[in-house]
């Protein structure tokens, strides 16, 4: 794949072609090959990055797969029962689902939760839906910015693993999910409170012990 002078490549250049056209044709073939190689590199790098993220995740691969399936199923079902004016966000981490957003009334709130609980694999549901009109585009943009800032702040804190946290923001309230120790949970919450725009922090953690954390960490070279 790395050898431009493979026999198959030479066969693509017609011997009867005008001499002046051959350099142009070869250049085009080289460009096409480089584009193909670039695509291969992107696929390899992308796969490596996704693999690294999956490895750093403290959920099992089975749990990660189930979380994706839960969210897909919930996102297909919820709009049909929540109502046209509803705005429902769904987050699943280690089979624990967080519902945020707005619905028109208590009946819709209850119905959405019941529907999500019925999805195969769901272990629990934290229903944080607010009974009100849907939030504005400006409010959602602000929430997205807060989420980005919180994630960046967690990355900057080298003493905890930022990939172990899932961050959801709704109306300035930040929900923190993840499999973490109590020490990590307290530290992450303190960091989040210091981010501009954050109104409050709600911890929805699955706590593990320090011994469990050490068992999850890859062995250090030379040890």
C-alpha positions as CSV (number, residue, x, y, z in Angstrom):
1,X,0.0,0.0,0.0
2,X,2.9,2.3,0.6
3,X,4.7,1.4,-2.6
4,X,3.6,3.8,-5.4
5,X,5.6,1.7,-8.0
6,X,3.5,-1.5,-7.6
7,X,2.9,-3.3,-10.9
8,X,-0.8,-2.7,-10.6
9,X,-0.2,1.1,-10.6
10,X,2.0,1.0,-13.6
11,X,-0.7,-0.9,-15.6
12,X,-3.0,2.0,-15.2
13,X,-0.8,4.2,-17.4
14,X,-1.6,3.5,-21.1
15,X,1.7,3.0,-23.1
16,X,0.2,4.6,-26.2
17,X,-0.6,7.8,-24.3
18,X,1.0,11.0,-25.6
19,X,4.3,11.6,-23.8
20,X,3.2,15.0,-22.6
21,X,0.2,13.5,-20.9
22,X,2.0,10.8,-19.0
23,X,3.5,13.1,-16.3
24,X,0.0,14.6,-15.7
25,X,-1.6,11.2,-15.5
26,X,1.1,10.0,-13.1
27,X,0.6,13.1,-11.0
28,X,-3.2,12.5,-10.8
29,X,-2.6,8.8,-9.9
30,X,-0.2,9.9,-7.1
31,X,-2.7,12.4,-5.8
32,X,-5.4,9.8,-5.8
33,X,-3.1,7.3,-4.0
34,X,-2.2,9.9,-1.4
35,X,-5.8,10.7,-0.8
36,X,-6.5,7.0,-0.3
37,X,-3.5,6.7,2.0
38,X,-4.8,9.8,3.9
39,X,-8.1,8.1,4.4
40,X,-6.4,5.0,5.7
41,X,-4.4,7.0,8.2
42,X,-7.5,8.8,9.4
43,X,-9.3,5.5,9.9
44,X,-6.3,4.1,11.8
45,X,-5.9,7.2,14.0
46,X,-9.6,7.5,14.6
47,X,-9.8,3.8,15.6
48,X,-6.9,4.3,17.9
49,X,-8.4,7.3,19.6
50,X,-11.8,5.6,20.0
51,X,-10.1,2.5,21.3
52,X,-8.2,4.6,23.9
53,X,-11.4,6.3,25.0
54,X,-13.2,3.0,25.3
55,X,-10.2,1.6,27.3
56,X,-10.1,4.6,29.7
57,X,-13.9,4.3,30.3
58,X,-14.5,2.5,33.6
59,X,-17.7,0.9,32.3
60,X,-17.3,-2.6,30.8
61,X,-17.6,-2.7,27.0
62,X,-20.9,-4.5,27.5
63,X,-22.2,-1.6,29.6
64,X,-21.0,1.0,27.0
65,X,-22.8,-0.9,24.3
66,X,-26.0,-1.1,26.4
67,X,-25.9,2.6,27.2
68,X,-25.8,3.4,23.5
69,X,-28.7,1.1,22.8
70,X,-30.7,2.5,25.7
71,X,-30.3,6.0,24.4
72,X,-31.2,5.1,20.9
73,X,-34.4,3.3,22.0
74,X,-35.3,6.2,24.4
75,X,-34.8,8.8,21.8
76,X,-37.1,7.0,19.4
77,X,-39.8,6.4,22.0
78,X,-39.9,9.6,24.1
79,X,-40.8,12.2,21.5
80,X,-44.0,10.1,20.6
81,X,-45.3,10.3,24.2
82,X,-43.8,13.5,25.6
83,X,-45.8,15.9,23.4
84,X,-44.9,18.3,20.6
85,X,-43.8,21.1,23.1
86,X,-41.6,18.9,25.2
87,X,-37.8,19.1,25.3
88,X,-36.3,15.9,26.8
89,X,-32.6,15.1,27.1
90,X,-31.6,11.5,27.8
91,X,-28.3,10.4,29.2
92,X,-27.3,6.8,30.1
93,X,-24.2,5.9,32.1
94,X,-23.7,2.3,33.2
95,X,-27.4,1.6,32.6
96,X,-28.5,4.4,34.8
97,X,-30.6,7.0,32.9
98,X,-30.8,10.7,33.6
99,X,-33.8,12.7,32.2
100,X,-33.5,16.4,31.9
101,X,-35.5,19.1,30.1
102,X,-39.0,20.3,30.1
103,X,-42.5,18.7,29.7
104,X,-46.0,20.3,29.7
105,X,-47.4,18.6,32.8
106,X,-47.0,15.9,35.5
107,X,-48.7,13.3,33.4
108,X,-46.1,13.7,30.7
109,X,-43.3,13.6,33.2
110,X,-44.6,10.4,34.7
111,X,-45.3,8.8,31.3
112,X,-41.8,9.5,30.0
113,X,-40.1,8.1,33.1
114,X,-42.3,4.9,32.9
115,X,-41.5,4.4,29.2
116,X,-37.7,4.8,29.8
117,X,-37.8,2.4,32.8
118,X,-39.4,-0.2,30.5
119,X,-36.4,-0.3,28.1
120,X,-34.4,-3.4,28.4
121,X,-31.2,-2.9,30.4
122,X,-32.2,0.2,32.3
123,X,-31.4,-0.2,36.0
124,X,-32.6,3.1,37.4
125,X,-34.0,6.5,36.2
126,X,-33.2,9.9,37.7
127,X,-36.2,12.0,36.6
128,X,-35.1,15.7,36.6
129,X,-37.7,16.8,34.0
130,X,-39.1,20.3,34.8
131,X,-42.8,21.1,34.2
132,X,-42.6,24.2,32.0
133,X,-42.3,25.4,28.5
134,X,-39.3,24.3,26.4
135,X,-36.1,26.2,27.0
136,X,-34.9,28.8,24.5
137,X,-32.2,28.3,21.9
138,X,-30.1,30.9,23.9
139,X,-30.5,28.9,27.1
140,X,-29.5,25.6,25.4
141,X,-26.5,27.3,23.8
142,X,-25.4,28.6,27.2
143,X,-25.8,25.1,28.7
144,X,-23.7,23.6,25.9
145,X,-21.0,26.2,26.6
146,X,-21.1,25.4,30.4
147,X,-20.7,21.7,29.6
148,X,-17.7,22.4,27.5
149,X,-16.1,24.5,30.1
150,X,-16.7,21.9,32.9
151,X,-15.2,19.1,30.7
152,X,-12.1,21.3,30.0
153,X,-11.8,22.1,33.7
154,X,-11.9,18.4,34.6
155,X,-9.2,17.7,32.0
156,X,-7.0,20.3,33.5
157,X,-7.2,18.6,36.9
158,X,-4.6,16.0,36.5
159,X,-5.4,14.1,39.7
160,X,-8.7,12.7,38.4
161,X,-9.6,11.0,35.2
162,X,-11.8,13.3,33.1
163,X,-13.0,10.5,30.9
164,X,-14.6,8.9,33.9
165,X,-17.2,11.7,34.1
166,X,-20.3,12.4,32.0
167,X,-21.4,16.0,32.2
168,X,-25.0,17.2,31.4
169,X,-26.1,20.8,31.8
170,X,-29.7,21.9,31.9
171,X,-30.8,25.5,32.8
172,X,-27.4,26.2,34.4
173,X,-27.6,23.1,36.6
174,X,-24.8,20.6,36.0
175,X,-25.3,16.9,36.5
176,X,-22.2,14.8,37.0
177,X,-22.4,11.1,36.3
178,X,-19.7,8.4,36.4
179,X,-18.1,5.5,38.2
180,X,-15.8,7.4,40.7
181,X,-14.5,7.3,44.2
182,X,-15.9,9.6,46.8
183,X,-12.7,11.6,46.7
184,X,-13.0,12.0,42.9
185,X,-16.6,13.0,43.2
186,X,-16.0,15.7,45.7
187,X,-13.1,17.1,43.8
188,X,-15.1,17.1,40.5
189,X,-18.0,18.8,42.1
190,X,-15.8,21.5,43.6
191,X,-14.2,22.1,40.2
192,X,-17.6,22.3,38.5
193,X,-18.9,24.9,41.1
194,X,-16.0,27.2,40.1
195,X,-17.0,27.3,36.4
196,X,-18.7,30.5,35.4
197,X,-22.4,30.1,34.7
198,X,-23.0,27.1,36.8
199,X,-26.0,27.5,39.1
200,X,-25.8,24.3,41.0
201,X,-24.2,20.8,40.8
202,X,-26.1,17.6,41.1
203,X,-24.0,14.4,41.7
204,X,-25.4,11.2,40.2
205,X,-22.4,9.0,40.8
206,X,-21.9,5.3,41.1
207,X,-19.3,5.1,43.8
208,X,-16.4,2.7,43.8
209,X,-13.7,2.2,46.4
210,X,-10.1,3.2,46.1
211,X,-9.1,-0.4,45.8
212,X,-11.5,-0.9,43.0
213,X,-10.1,2.2,41.3
214,X,-6.6,0.8,41.5
215,X,-7.8,-2.5,40.0
216,X,-9.3,-0.7,37.1
217,X,-6.1,1.3,36.3
218,X,-3.6,-0.3,33.8
219,X,-0.4,-1.5,35.3
220,X,2.5,0.9,35.2
221,X,5.6,0.0,33.0
222,X,8.3,-1.8,35.0
223,X,6.0,-2.7,37.9
